[in-house]
Amino acid sequence: MIEECSENPRGFDAEGMKSPFGLNLVQEEYLKELNIPSDVWKGMSPESQAQQLEFIIGRFNEIDLPQNFNKEEAMGKLFSPEIVESYKQLEAPQDFIQIEQVSDVLANCEELNFERWRSLELSEKESVLNALEVKIAEIEHRPPCPVRLTNMPGNMWGGFNPNSKIIDINRSYVEASAQDAGLFREILDTLVHEGRHAYQDYNVNVCEVHPRHSEVNSWAETMAGGKWGYHGDTSTLLGQRLYEQQSIEIDARNFAADVLDRFDQKHLA
């Protein structure tokens, strides 16, 4: 007996059928609605193109993307080459490229020669740190954060405030860094470390520009409390250990360490 083939074989629905890069067909169509042919895209104003890219980013952020989602592959299948190229300009570089570029920024800053740093007034040191943050933020495809030298407890190097988007660095350590090369290096480490927190916050709460979606998911889980809750109490040894082992802290610590290692290599070459 020959059965007629229905348009929906074996009861599969569009939401259950997966594309090669992990989206279901409904999600694919939702994204493809924003595709624009190459000839039309070329005729659009830069402002209109930027707005369209914002719409595309918004839809990607709405969708529950798979853990190992390859955004570049999906973009290439769903959108015209011109849109893909414009989108790539929005996406931040891979971490190893960021590390290389940020260490270049530090190595090329004349004020970070330790003898030059020692001669700067405190206000000048603050200006240098702000100028560096602007360049680092540009590499990381996020808005720059104001950097303030603030009176803080002796056990704190600095911090990033996700509400005000301000990076604070302990004023007393910046003052003392004029006489201590070790403290000077820690100030730079703090600037890069807290800037990485600003990058994490931007990806989770504003716009996902980080190349690896699974890492952004991990940051988002930590910021939301995660399985064990967010650990911010470092007053005990256990609290300190729990704080240090959170994904956003491991990532920021490792990123800053890699940047400073490359800075040392270039600075001493």
Buried (B, 14 or more C-beta within 10 A) or exposed (E): EEEEEEEEEEEEEEEEEEBEBBBBBBBBEBBEEBBBEEEEBEEBEEEEBEEBBEEBBEBBEEBEBBEEBBBEEBBEBBBBEBBBEBBEEBBBBEBEEBBBBBBBBBBEBEBBEEEEBBEBEEEEBBBBBBBBBEBBBEBBBBEBBEBBBBEBEEEBBBBBBBEEBBBBBBBBBBEBBBEBEEBBBBBBBBBBBBBBBBBBBBBBEEBBBBBBBEBBBBBBBBBEEBEEEBBEEBEEEEEBEBBEEBBBBEBBBBBBBBBBEBBBEBBEE
